[in-house]
Amino acid sequence: MKRFGISAFWQAIIVTIAAYLIFTNAFPPLMPKSLVVQFMLITVIGVLLYFSFDDERWAEFLSPIQNVLRGGGFRLTVTRWLFLLAIPAVVGYTTYGLVKPSLDSPVELRQVHPAPPSTVKIWGKNFDLNSLESPIRTEVLTQWKSGEREGAMEIYNESVNAGRDVYYGNCFFCHGDLLDGKGHYAEGFNPQPINFQDPTVIPQQQEAFLFWRAATGGPGLPKEGTPWNSAMPVWHEMLSEDDIWNVLMFIFDYNEQVPRIWNLEDSEAATGIRDSILEARKGMGGDELYQFRCMVCHGEEGMGDGVAAELMYPKPRDFSLSMFKYKSSPGTILPRDEDLFHTIKFGLDGTGMPGWGTLLSDEQISSLIPVIKSFDIAAAWPPEEADDEDYDEDSGRYLKDDFQVITEREPEEGQIAYTPESIEKGKAAFEKSCTECHGDTGRGNIMSGKQLADDWGNRIWPRDLTKPWTWRATNYTAGKTPEESRDQTVRNIYSRLSIGIPGTPMPAHRATEEGNKDPVSLEDRWHIANYVYSLRETTTQLGDNNVIRAAKVAGALPDSMDDAGWEGAEPTTLMMVPNIIKEERLFTPLNDAITVRALYNKKEIALLLEFDDRTDSRPGEETSEGIQDEDLELFSDAVAVQFPKEDGFETSPVVVKPLYRHGDGRHHTTMWYWNAGSVEPAVADSGMLLDASGPDKKIEPRIGDTSLLTEGRWKDGRWQVLMKRSRNGGGRDGKTGDLNFVEGRFLPISFANWDGSNGEKGARHTLTTWTWLVLPPEIDEQRLYGVPGGVAFAIFLAGLILVRTQRRGAK
């Protein structure tokens, strides 16, 4: 680096700064401060060792330091005092950060790809993982190498198609339609599902390893792969051996990859098959692309009846009726090509429709639009030969026979600014026009007493407007400032109000071609749009925080949900996902989030749970019974909180996580359970304690233990449930083994919710994976400020002594 004129000292400074920037920014999720400090100490020591290895380089490194320590004159004196003050300040501040109790989640180190055991016993037989090979791939390779390539490809395609059906019936909810680990439930899991598209992941593994991981799931991980919070199901309990081999064939084929194969001849044959497939798929577009990428959801004939459709809510679009929900053209007028293009490229939030723009080119996406139009059984789309001569300027349409396509857009001029005054006017207009479906507070609790269904006969529910992550095609954030994003989202809400959502009970709130007058004026639509946007501020939104921080109070804990004391507790909202992990599974949940607050005093801890639920689901409740889906039995709503047993770790700063679905054989769990009861027969809401010892073990209610106090209330589309219990484990004899809520410890906590109107009972429910609950410890201010101050003062004195010694030596 000398040839660039950078001295050894400044080389060291540049390296150190670069290392700090890398450690703090290049490894998401961000490193905790304690780990950054450790890495920086190692970096500084390494830099010093490097420059001190050579005497000449060491002298060059020390030269500017010695000049500052020894030199005279005003400039050097000022510089010297700046360092004398700045270095102790930096060291003192760093010490303060280390001494201060941290409320960041603990670092959990685990091997993503741990070494498999030598053998595994599943389906009643032993598999030697050192020699195991896919019998299907082996048969394909044998045929290919013998010259029977047509037969090889027949076996290959049959396996891939079978694996595709298994994948979309079981795996795509987490791993996604694009196989990128971003399925519509993926955000609710930690760690995130594996990205099969990543060329550094599965192509680096043998199929035997992947077979073992799929078959045994999260519970099959060895100790170095823990903590056992992997959501990977134990698939050998639900799938056959052939199912798993076929899924692996599909995954490799879909991503155009081959597994690691040690036998060179077999590896070359597998690569040859892959290359021949790539050649056949080169330039794929149109109908061929649709059948390859879209058919599994939308069906071979575009009728929304693909193999994945039955397990999805909302259902995939049926293209045969040319009815599209999200478009810019008003009324029943067909969408523009750009509407279809936008939906395909960017997807629809809160659904199984991904944004294909990460995998397909714009040209490929455009090639799908004529295919979608071709499925129209009523032939409502204009023919491709429609040209400018068919355009009627007065109507703004193409007219040819019975084909009509509008070219005008719903006007967006005159947008009213997002202000408290506009929000207040929008609230009044909303209450007048929107509450029958969306409820008084916008949570989608139907007040009309009517069941809602779309034009395909599917039961649907009004949007919960307080949850923007469930808005299908309205949020707008790409590349914009928060204000620009807000204003564009408001415009999208306005368009949705004006145009409606065709095929659903959401009407157009503007004048229609049939002569219907504006049910809502243009000005009020803008006010409503502003108000609807503001509803996200009425609830705690999902975030990256995975720590529930309890707040300490001096007196008694609240006895009701309305107590003002809850305002001092920080709310944390967690995403809930359906139990798709173990039978009996749930694939179409309605409730997807829970907000938690925690308070504690010297003796007790209390939790306030809040979760939106469109119905007060209690058997016999008149409104809920009136809108209940005839195909589903109405059960009582319920919620549960799960903690690990103490298990002898009373002094550990972090409690060991069991397998999060009811624990495991070595690590049991306790659940605080609340049930809403029923109206007929009359059963009051109640709470109880449950003990669990593993996902395959029966959950045992704790008879006679009344230490858990609960209270619940449903209002305006939301349940609030209060739970309170002793901090010392809650057992009267102190021998229950329940968790002790000790200040300063990170305690695993997870949640489950049953939506009775959705037929949820038993294993059919939504849940969270483990997160952390922490009771912040009392701060020893003498230690908190005294230790950093003492260290800073010691460094300052050492600096003074060093300066004095150096200046004396210079003389």
C-alpha positions in Angstrom: 0.0 0.0 0.0 3.1 2.3 0.3 2.9 3.0 -3.4 -0.3 4.8 -2.8 1.3 7.0 -0.2 -0.6 5.6 2.8 1.5 5.2 5.9 1.4 2.2 8.1 -0.5 4.0 10.8 -3.3 5.1 8.5 -3.4 1.7 6.9 -4.1 0.3 10.4 -6.8 3.0 11.0 -8.5 2.2 7.6 -8.5 -1.6 8.2 -10.0 -1.1 11.7 -12.8 1.2 10.5 -13.6 -1.1 7.6 -13.8 -4.0 10.0 -16.2 -2.1 12.3 -18.4 -1.2 9.4 -18.5 -4.8 8.2 -19.2 -6.2 11.6 -22.1 -3.8 12.2 -23.7 -3.8 8.8 -22.8 -6.8 6.7 -24.2 -9.6 8.7 -28.0 -9.3 9.1 -29.6 -9.8 11.5 -27.2 -7.3 13.1 -24.7 -8.5 15.6 -25.2 -7.7 19.3 -22.8 -5.1 20.8 -21.0 -7.6 22.9 -20.1 -9.7 19.9 -19.0 -6.6 18.0 -16.7 -5.6 20.8 -15.1 -9.1 20.9 -14.5 -9.1 17.1 -13.1 -5.6 17.2 -10.7 -6.5 20.0 -9.5 -9.5 17.9 -9.2 -7.2 14.9 -7.1 -4.6 16.7 -4.8 -7.3 18.2 -4.4 -8.8 14.7 -3.6 -5.4 13.2 -1.0 -4.7 15.9 0.6 -8.1 15.5 0.8 -7.6 11.7 2.6 -4.2 12.0 4.9 -5.2 14.8 6.1 -8.3 13.0 8.6 -6.2 10.9 10.8 -3.6 12.7 10.8 -1.1 9.9 7.0 -1.3 9.5 6.5 -1.1 13.3 8.7 2.1 13.4 6.7 3.6 10.6 3.5 2.7 12.5 4.7 4.3 15.7 6.1 7.4 14.1 2.9 9.6 14.0 1.9 8.4 17.5 5.3 9.4 18.9 5.1 12.8 17.2 1.9 13.5 18.9 3.1 12.2 22.3 6.5 14.1 22.2 6.0 17.1 20.0 5.6 20.7 21.1 3.8 23.6 19.6 0.2 24.6 19.7 -1.1 22.2 17.1 0.4 19.1 18.5 -0.5 20.1 22.1 -4.2 20.5 21.1 -4.1 17.2 19.2 -2.5 15.5 22.2 -5.2 16.7 24.6 -7.9 15.7 22.2 -6.6 12.1 22.2 -6.1 12.2 26.0 -9.8 13.1 26.4 -11.3 11.2 23.5 -9.7 7.8 24.0 -10.9 7.5 27.7 -14.3 8.7 26.7 -14.6 6.0 23.9 -13.4 3.3 26.3 -15.7 4.5 29.0 -18.7 4.6 26.7 -17.9 1.0 25.4 -17.6 -0.2 29.0 -20.9 1.4 29.8 -22.5 -0.5 27.0 -21.1 -3.8 28.3 -22.0 -3.1 32.0 -25.5 -1.9 31.2 -28.1 -4.8 31.3 -28.9 -5.7 27.8 -32.5 -6.3 26.6 -31.4 -7.5 23.2 -32.3 -11.1 22.4 -29.6 -13.6 23.2 -27.3 -14.8 20.5 -28.2 -18.4 19.5 -25.4 -20.2 17.6 -26.4 -23.2 15.7 -25.2 -25.2 12.7 -27.5 -24.7 9.7 -26.3 -27.9 8.1 -25.2 -30.2 11.0 -23.5 -33.5 10.3 -26.2 -36.3 10.0 -26.0 -39.5 12.0 -24.6 -42.5 10.3 -28.0 -44.3 10.4 -31.6 -43.3 11.0 -34.6 -45.5 11.6 -37.9 -44.4 10.0 -40.9 -46.1 8.5 -39.9 -49.1 10.5 -36.5 -49.7 8.8 -32.9 -48.5 9.1 -31.3 -46.2 6.5 -27.5 -46.0 6.2 -27.0 -42.3 5.4 -23.3 -42.9 4.4 -24.4 -45.0 1.4 -28.0 -44.0 0.8 -28.9 -42.8 -2.7 -32.1 -41.8 -4.2 -33.6 -44.9 -5.8 -35.5 -42.8 -8.3 -32.5 -40.8 -9.4 -30.4 -44.0 -9.5 -33.0 -45.6 -11.9 -33.0 -42.5 -14.1 -29.2 -42.3 -14.3 -29.0 -46.0 -15.0 -31.4 -45.7 -18.0 -29.6 -42.5 -19.2 -26.1 -44.0 -19.1 -27.4 -47.1 -21.0 -28.7 -45.0 -23.8 -32.4 -45.4 -22.9 -32.8 -41.6 -22.6 -36.4 -41.5 -23.5 -37.3 -44.0 -20.8 -35.0 -42.1 -18.3 -36.9 -38.8 -19.0 -40.2 -40.6 -18.6 -39.3 -41.8 -15.2 -37.8 -38.4 -14.4 -40.8 -36.4 -15.4 -43.2 -38.8 -13.6 -41.2 -38.3 -10.4 -41.0 -34.6 -10.8 -44.7 -34.2 -11.3 -45.5 -36.4 -8.3 -43.1 -34.4 -6.2 -44.6 -31.2 -7.4 -48.1 -32.3 -6.1 -46.6 -33.3 -2.8 -44.7 -30.0 -2.5 -47.7 -27.8 -3.2 -49.8 -29.8 -0.7 -47.3 -29.6 2.1 -44.2 -27.4 1.6 -45.0 -24.3 -0.4 -46.7 -22.5 2.5 -43.3 -22.0 4.0 -40.8 -22.4 1.2 -42.9 -20.5 -1.3 -44.2 -20.8 -4.9 -40.8 -19.6 -6.1 -39.0 -22.1 -3.7 -37.2 -19.1 -2.3 -38.1 -19.6 1.4 -40.6 -16.8 1.2 -44.0 -18.6 1.4 -47.0 -16.7 2.7 -46.4 -18.1 6.2 -42.6 -17.9 6.2 -42.4 -14.6 8.1 -43.9 -16.3 11.1 -41.0 -18.7 11.6 -37.6 -18.3 13.1 -35.3 -19.4 11.7 -36.7 -18.7 8.2 -37.3 -21.6 5.8 -34.4 -22.5 3.5 -34.2 -20.8 0.1 -34.0 -23.6 -2.4 -33.0 -21.2 -5.2 -29.7 -20.4 -3.5 -27.0 -22.2 -5.5 -24.8 -22.4 -2.3 -27.4 -24.4 -0.4 -28.9 -27.6 -1.6 -26.6 -28.2 -4.6 -23.8 -28.5 -2.1 -25.6 -31.4 -0.3 -26.0 -35.0 -1.1 -29.6 -36.2 -1.5 -29.1 -38.5 1.5 -28.5 -35.5 3.7 -31.7 -33.7 2.4 -33.7 -36.9 2.7 -32.7 -37.1 6.4 -33.5 -33.5 7.1 -36.9 -33.7 5.4 -37.8 -37.0 7.0 -36.9 -36.2 10.6 -37.5 -32.4 10.5 -36.7 -30.0 13.4 -37.0 -32.7 16.1 -34.4 -34.8 14.3 -31.6 -32.2 14.6 -28.6 -33.2 16.6 -27.5 -31.1 19.6 -25.2 -28.8 17.4 -28.3 -28.0 15.4 -30.3 -26.7 18.4 -32.0 -24.6 19.7 -34.9 -26.7 18.5 -37.0 -23.9 17.2 -36.9 -25.2 13.6 -40.5 -25.4 12.2 -39.5 -28.2 9.8 -42.2 -30.9 10.3 -41.3 -34.6 10.9 -42.4 -35.5 7.4 -42.0 -39.3 7.8 -45.1 -39.1 10.0 -47.2 -37.7 7.1 -45.4 -38.6 3.9 -44.1 -41.8 2.4 -40.5 -42.6 1.5 -41.3 -42.2 -2.2 -43.1 -38.8 -1.5 -39.9 -37.4 -0.1 -37.6 -38.7 -2.9 -40.1 -37.2 -5.4 -40.2 -33.9 -3.7 -36.4 -33.7 -3.8 -36.5 -34.5 -7.5 -39.0 -31.7 -8.0 -36.9 -29.2 -6.0 -33.8 -29.8 -8.0 -35.7 -29.8 -11.3 -37.6 -26.6 -10.6 -34.4 -24.7 -9.7 -32.5 -26.4 -12.5 -29.9 -27.8 -10.1 -28.3 -31.1 -9.5 -27.3 -32.6 -6.1 -23.7 -33.4 -5.1 -22.9 -36.8 -6.4 -19.4 -38.3 -5.6 -19.5 -40.8 -8.5 -18.1 -38.9 -11.4 -19.9 -40.9 -14.1 -23.3 -40.4 -12.3 -22.5 -36.7 -11.7 -21.8 -36.2 -15.4 -25.0 -38.0 -16.3 -27.1 -35.9 -13.9 -25.5 -32.8 -15.3 -26.3 -34.0 -18.8 -30.0 -34.5 -17.9 -30.1 -31.0 -16.4 -28.4 -29.4 -19.5 -30.9 -31.1 -21.8 -33.8 -29.8 -19.7 -32.3 -26.3 -19.8 -32.0 -26.5 -23.5 -35.6 -27.5 -23.8 -36.7 -24.7 -21.5 -34.6 -22.0 -23.1 -36.8 -19.0 -24.0 -39.8 -20.5 -22.3 -42.8 -18.3 -22.4 -46.6 -18.2 -23.0 -48.6 -21.4 -22.5 -45.5 -23.5 -21.8 -44.4 -21.1 -19.0 -47.9 -21.0 -17.6 -48.1 -24.8 -17.3 -44.6 -24.9 -15.7 -45.0 -22.0 -13.2 -48.7 -21.2 -12.8 -50.8 -24.3 -13.3 -50.3 -25.8 -9.8 -52.5 -23.0 -8.3 -54.6 -21.6 -11.2 -55.2 -25.0 -12.8 -54.5 -26.4 -16.3 -57.5 -24.5 -17.8 -57.1 -21.4 -15.6 -60.1 -22.2 -13.5 -58.4 -21.7 -10.1 -58.5 -25.5 -9.4 -54.8 -26.4 -9.2 -53.4 -29.0 -6.8 -52.6 -26.2 -4.2 -56.0 -24.3 -4.5 -57.9 -26.3 -1.9 -55.5 -25.4 0.9 -55.4 -21.6 0.2 -57.3 -18.6 1.5 -58.0 -16.6 -0.5 -58.4 -19.0 -3.5 -56.3 -18.6 -6.6 -57.9 -16.5 -9.4 -60.3 -18.3 -11.8 -59.4 -16.8 -15.1 -62.3 -18.4 -17.0 -64.8 -15.6 -16.0 -62.5 -12.7 -16.7 -63.2 -11.2 -13.3 -60.3 -9.6 -11.6 -60.3 -8.0 -8.2 -57.4 -5.6 -8.4 -57.3 -3.3 -11.4 -57.3 0.3 -12.4 -60.4 0.1 -14.7 -63.7 0.9 -13.1 -66.7 -1.4 -12.5 -66.8 -4.7 -14.4 -64.6 -3.3 -17.2 -61.8 -5.7 -18.0 -58.4 -4.9 -16.5 -55.6 -3.3 -18.5 -52.6 -5.4 -19.5 -50.5 -3.3 -17.1 -52.8 -4.4 -14.2 -52.2 -8.0 -15.0 -48.5 -7.4 -15.5 -48.2 -5.6 -12.2 -50.0 -8.4 -10.3 -47.8 -11.1 -11.8 -44.6 -9.2 -11.2 -45.2 -7.9 -7.7 -47.7 -10.4 -6.3 -50.4 -9.8 -3.8 -49.6 -9.3 -0.1 -51.3 -11.7 2.3 -51.9 -14.4 -0.3 -50.1 -17.2 -1.9 -49.5 -15.1 -5.0 -45.8 -14.3 -5.1 -44.0 -11.5 -7.0 -42.7 -13.4 -10.0 -40.4 -10.5 -11.0 -37.5 -12.0 -9.0 -37.6 -15.1 -11.2 -39.2 -14.2 -14.5 -38.1 -11.5 -17.0 -40.6 -8.7 -18.0 -40.8 -10.4 -21.4 -41.8 -13.7 -19.9 -44.4 -12.0 -17.7 -45.8 -10.2 -20.7 -46.1 -13.6 -22.5 -48.4 -14.9 -19.8 -51.0 -12.2 -20.4 -52.4 -13.6 -23.6 -52.6 -17.0 -22.0 -54.6 -15.6 -19.1 -57.0 -14.0 -21.6 -57.4 -17.2 -23.6 -59.0 -19.0 -20.6 -62.1 -16.7 -20.9 -65.1 -19.0 -21.5 -67.2 -16.0 -22.4 -64.7 -14.5 -24.8 -65.0 -11.1 -23.2 -61.6 -9.9 -24.2 -61.1 -8.0 -27.4 -59.4 -9.9 -30.2 -55.7 -9.3 -30.8 -56.6 -7.8 -34.2 -58.5 -4.9 -32.6 -56.7 -1.7 -33.7 -57.1 2.0 -33.7 -59.9 1.9 -36.1 -62.0 0.2 -33.5 -61.4 3.0 -30.9 -64.3 5.2 -30.1 -63.1 8.5 -28.7 -66.5 9.5 -27.2 -66.8 6.4 -25.1 -63.1 5.9 -24.6 -63.4 2.2 -25.6 -62.4 -0.2 -28.3 -65.6 -1.4 -29.9 -65.6 -4.5 -32.1 -68.6 -6.8 -32.0 -69.3 -7.2 -28.2 -65.8 -6.5 -27.0 -65.3 -3.4 -24.8 -62.2 -2.3 -23.1 -62.1 1.1 -21.3 -59.0 3.2 -21.6 -59.8 5.9 -19.1 -58.5 5.8 -15.5 -60.4 6.5 -12.4 -59.3 10.2 -11.8 -57.0 10.7 -8.9 -56.8 14.5 -9.1 -57.9 16.6 -6.1 -56.3 14.4 -3.5 -57.0 15.9 0.0 -54.0 16.2 2.2 -53.5 13.7 5.1 -54.4 15.9 8.1 -56.2 15.3 11.4 -59.2 17.3 10.1 -59.5 15.1 7.0 -59.1 11.9 9.2 -61.9 13.1 11.4 -64.2 13.8 8.5 -63.3 10.4 7.0 -64.2 8.7 10.3 -67.7 10.2 10.1 -68.1 9.1 6.4 -66.7 5.7 7.2 -69.2 5.1 10.0 -72.0 6.1 7.6 -71.0 3.8 4.7 -68.5 1.1 5.7 -69.2 -0.2 9.2 -71.8 -2.9 8.2 -68.9 -5.0 6.9 -65.7 -3.5 8.4 -67.1 -2.7 11.9 -66.9 0.4 13.9 -63.1 0.2 14.3 -62.3 -1.2 10.9 -61.4 -4.7 12.2 -63.7 -6.5 9.7 -66.2 -7.7 12.3 -69.4 -7.9 10.3 -72.2 -5.9 11.9 -74.9 -6.6 9.2 -75.4 -10.2 10.3 -74.9 -11.4 6.7 -72.5 -14.1 5.4 -70.3 -12.8 2.7 -69.2 -14.8 -0.3 -67.5 -14.0 -3.6 -68.9 -14.6 -7.1 -67.3 -18.1 -7.1 -69.2 -19.1 -3.9 -66.2 -19.0 -1.6 -66.8 -17.7 1.9 -64.8 -14.4 2.4 -64.3 -12.0 5.2 -64.0 -8.2 5.1 -60.5 -6.8 5.4 -59.1 -5.9 8.8 -58.1 -2.4 8.0 -55.8 -2.1 11.0 -53.5 -4.7 9.5 -51.8 -3.2 6.4 -49.8 -6.4 5.8 -53.0 -8.1 4.8 -53.9 -5.5 2.2 -53.7 -7.3 -1.1 -52.7 -4.6 -3.6 -52.9 -1.3 -1.9 -49.7 -0.7 0.1 -47.0 1.3 -1.7 -43.5 1.6 -0.4 -41.0 0.8 -3.2 -38.3 3.4 -3.5 -40.3 6.2 -1.8 -40.0 8.4 1.2 -42.5 7.6 4.0 -44.6 10.6 3.0 -44.6 9.6 -0.7 -45.4 6.1 0.2 -48.3 7.2 2.4 -49.7 9.5 -0.2 -49.6 6.8 -2.9 -51.1 4.3 -0.6 -54.0 6.7 0.1 -54.5 7.1 -3.6 -54.7 3.3 -3.9 -57.3 3.2 -1.1 -59.2 5.9 -2.9 -59.1 3.9 -6.2 -60.3 0.8 -4.3 -63.2 2.7 -2.8 -64.1 4.1 -6.2 -63.7 1.0 -8.3 -64.6 -1.6 -5.7 -63.3 -5.2 -5.8 -65.2 -7.0 -8.6 -66.4 -10.5 -7.8 -66.7 -9.6 -4.1 -69.3 -7.7 -2.0 -67.0 -4.7 -2.0 -68.9 -2.3 -4.2 -67.8 0.7 -6.3 -68.5 3.8 -4.2 -68.9 6.0 -7.2 -71.4 6.6 -10.0 -71.7 3.6 -12.4 -72.7 3.3 -16.0 -76.0 1.9 -15.0 -77.0 5.4 -13.8 -76.3 4.8 -10.1 -75.5 8.0 -8.3 -72.4 8.3 -6.2 -73.1 6.5 -2.9 -70.1 8.3 -1.5 -69.0 11.7 -2.8 -65.6 12.2 -4.3 -64.6 14.4 -1.4 -65.7 11.9 1.2 -63.9 9.1 -0.6 -60.6 11.1 -0.1 -61.4 11.6 3.5 -62.3 7.9 4.0 -59.0 7.0 2.3 -57.1 9.1 4.8 -59.0 7.7 7.7 -58.5 4.1 6.6 -54.7 4.7 6.3 -54.7 6.2 9.8 -56.2 2.9 11.2 -52.8 1.3 11.2 -51.9 3.7 14.0 -54.6 2.3 16.2 -52.8 -1.0 16.8 -49.2 -2.1 17.3 -47.8 -3.2 13.9 -45.6 -6.2 13.2 -42.0 -5.5 13.7 -38.5 -7.0 13.9 -38.6 -7.0 17.7 -38.8 -10.5 19.1 -38.4 -9.6 22.8 -41.4 -8.9 25.1 -40.1 -6.5 27.7 -42.1 -6.5 30.9 -42.5 -3.3 33.0 -42.1 -3.3 36.8 -44.7 -1.6 39.0 -44.5 -0.8 42.7 -48.0 -1.7 43.7 -50.6 -4.2 42.8 -50.9 -5.5 39.2 -54.0 -4.6 37.2 -57.2 -6.6 37.7 -58.8 -5.5 34.5 -58.0 -4.8 30.8 -59.0 -1.2 31.3 -56.5 -0.4 34.0 -54.3 2.6 33.1 -51.3 0.7 34.3 -51.2 -1.1 31.0 -50.2 2.1 29.3 -46.7 1.7 30.9 -46.2 -1.7 29.3 -44.5 -1.8 25.9 -46.7 -3.7 23.4 -45.1 -6.3 21.1 -47.0 -7.7 18.1 -46.0 -11.2 16.9 -47.1 -13.0 13.7 -49.1 -16.1 14.1 -49.1 -18.9 11.6 -51.3 -22.0 11.3 -50.2 -25.3 12.6 -49.0 -26.9 9.3 -46.4 -28.8 11.2 -48.2 -31.8 12.7 -51.6 -33.5 12.2 -54.3 -32.4 12.5 -53.1 -29.4 10.4 -54.7 -26.1 9.5 -54.0 -24.4 6.2 -56.5 -21.5 6.0 -56.4 -19.4 9.2 -58.1 -16.0 9.7 -56.2 -14.7 12.8 -52.6 -13.9 12.1 -51.2 -11.8 14.9 -51.2 -11.3 18.7 -50.1 -8.3 20.7 -48.6 -8.8 24.1 -48.0 -6.6 27.1 -46.4 -7.7 30.4 -46.3 -6.1 33.9 -44.8 -7.5 37.1 -44.2 -6.6 40.7 -42.3 -8.4 43.5 -44.7 -11.3 43.7 -46.7 -11.6 40.4 -46.6 -11.3 36.7 -49.5 -10.3 34.4 -49.9 -10.6 30.6 -52.4 -8.7 28.5 -53.1 -10.5 25.2 -54.9 -8.8 22.4 -55.8 -10.4 19.1 -58.2 -9.3 16.3 -61.1 -11.8 15.7 -64.0 -10.9 13.5 -66.4 -13.0 15.6 -67.2 -13.5 19.3 -67.1 -17.3 18.8 -69.0 -18.8 21.6 -71.6 -21.5 20.9 -75.0 -20.0 21.2 -73.8 -16.4 20.6 -76.5 -15.0 18.3 -74.5 -12.9 15.9 -71.7 -15.5 15.5 -74.2 -18.3 15.0 -76.0 -16.3 12.4 -73.0 -15.8 10.1 -71.3 -19.2 10.8 -70.1 -21.1 7.8 -72.4 -24.1 7.4 -69.5 -26.4 6.5 -67.7 -25.6 9.8 -68.7 -26.3 13.4 -68.6 -23.3 15.7 -66.2 -23.8 18.7 -65.2 -21.5 21.5 -62.4 -19.0 20.9 -59.3 -19.7 23.0 -55.7 -18.6 23.6 -52.7 -20.2 25.3 -49.3 -19.1 26.5 -46.5 -21.7 26.7 -43.4 -21.6 28.9 -40.7 -24.2 29.4 -40.4 -26.0 32.8 -37.6 -24.7 35.0 -35.6 -27.9 34.5 -32.8 -27.0 36.9 -31.6 -23.9 35.1 -32.5 -21.4 37.8 -29.2 -19.6 37.7 -28.7 -19.5 33.9 -29.2 -16.1 32.3 -31.0 -17.9 29.4 -33.5 -20.7 29.8 -33.2 -23.7 27.4 -35.8 -23.8 24.7 -37.7 -27.1 24.3 -39.2 -28.2 21.1 -41.7 -25.4 20.8 -44.8 -27.5 20.1 -45.5 -28.9 23.6 -41.8 -29.5 24.4 -40.0 -32.8 24.1 -39.1 -35.8 26.2 -36.3 -34.1 28.2 -37.8 -30.5 28.3 -41.4 -30.3 29.3 -43.6 -27.2 29.1 -46.4 -25.4 31.0 -49.3 -23.7 29.3 -51.6 -20.9 30.6 -54.8 -21.7 28.8 -58.0 -19.5 28.5 -61.3 -20.5 26.9 -64.1 -18.1 26.0 -66.9 -20.5 27.2 -70.3 -20.6 25.6 -73.7 -18.9 25.7 -75.8 -22.0 25.2 -75.2 -24.0 27.3 -74.1 -21.3 29.6 -70.4 -21.7 30.4 -68.3 -18.8 31.7 -64.9 -18.1 30.3 -62.2 -19.7 32.3 -58.5 -20.4 32.6 -56.4 -23.4 33.5 -52.9 -24.7 33.6 -51.8 -27.5 31.3 -48.7 -29.7 31.3 -47.1 -31.0 28.1 -44.2 -33.4 27.6 -43.9 -33.6 23.8 -45.8 -33.3 20.5 -46.9 -36.9 20.7 -48.0 -36.9 24.3 -51.4 -36.1 25.7 -51.7 -32.6 27.2 -52.7 -33.0 30.9 -54.8 -30.4 32.7 -53.6 -29.5 36.2 -56.6 -30.4 38.3 -57.2 -28.4 41.4 -54.6 -25.7 40.7 -56.3 -22.3 40.7 -53.2 -20.2 40.7 -53.8 -18.8 37.2 -56.2 -15.9 37.2 -57.8 -15.0 33.8 -60.4 -12.6 32.4 -61.5 -12.1 28.8 -63.6 -9.7 26.7 -64.5 -9.4 23.1 -65.3 -6.0 21.7 -65.3 -4.5 18.2 -63.6 -7.4 16.6 -60.9 -7.9 19.2 -60.3 -10.2 22.1 -58.5 -8.9 25.2 -57.4 -11.6 27.7 -55.7 -10.9 31.0 -53.6 -13.6 32.7 -52.0 -13.3 36.1 -49.9 -15.7 38.1 -47.2 -15.8 40.8 -43.6 -15.2 39.7 -42.3 -18.1 41.8 -43.7 -20.8 39.5 -47.3 -20.5 40.8 -47.3 -23.8 42.7 -48.6 -23.7 46.2 -46.0 -26.2 47.4 -43.2 -24.7 45.2 -42.6 -28.2 43.6 -44.4 -27.8 40.3 -41.3 -27.3 38.3 -42.8 -24.3 36.6 -40.7 -21.4 35.4 -39.5 -18.9 37.9 -39.9 -15.3 36.5 -36.5 -14.0 37.6 -35.4 -10.5 36.7 -32.7 -10.3 34.1 -33.3 -13.8 32.6 -34.4 -14.3 29.0 -37.5 -16.6 29.2 -38.8 -18.5 26.2 -42.5 -17.8 25.5 -44.8 -18.8 22.7 -48.5 -18.4 22.0 -51.4 -20.3 20.4 -54.9 -19.1 19.3 -58.0 -20.9 18.4 -60.6 -19.1 16.2 -63.8 -21.0 16.9 -65.7 -19.6 13.9 -63.0 -21.2 11.6 -63.6 -24.6 13.0 -60.4 -24.5 15.1 -60.0 -27.0 17.9 -57.3 -29.2 19.2 -54.3 -29.2 16.9 -56.0 -27.0 14.4 -55.0 -23.5 15.6 -52.5 -20.7 14.9 -49.3 -20.3 16.9 -46.0 -18.5 17.2 -42.5 -20.0 17.5 -40.5 -19.3 20.6 -39.8 -15.6 21.4 -38.3 -14.0 24.5 -39.8 -12.5 27.6 -37.5 -10.5 29.8 -38.1 -8.8 33.2 -35.6 -6.0 33.2 -33.4 -6.1 36.3 -33.1 -3.2 38.7 -30.1 -1.1 37.7 -27.2 -0.7 40.2 -26.4 2.9 39.3 -23.2 2.9 41.3 -21.9 0.1 39.2 -23.5 1.3 35.9 -21.8 4.7 36.1 -18.9 4.0 38.5 -17.2 1.2 36.5 -17.2 3.1 33.1 -16.1 6.3 34.9 -13.3 4.4 36.8 -12.1 2.8 33.6 -12.1 6.1 31.7 -10.2 7.9 34.5 -7.7 5.1 34.7 -7.1 5.3 30.9 -6.8 9.1 31.2 -4.1 8.7 34.0 -2.3 6.1 31.9 -2.3 8.5 29.0 -0.9 11.3 31.1 1.9 9.0 32.4 2.6 7.8 28.8 2.9 11.4 27.6 5.1 12.4 30.4 7.4 9.4 29.9 7.6 9.9 26.1 8.4 13.6 26.4 11.0 12.9 29.1 12.6 10.3 26.9 12.6 12.7 23.9 14.7 15.2 25.9 
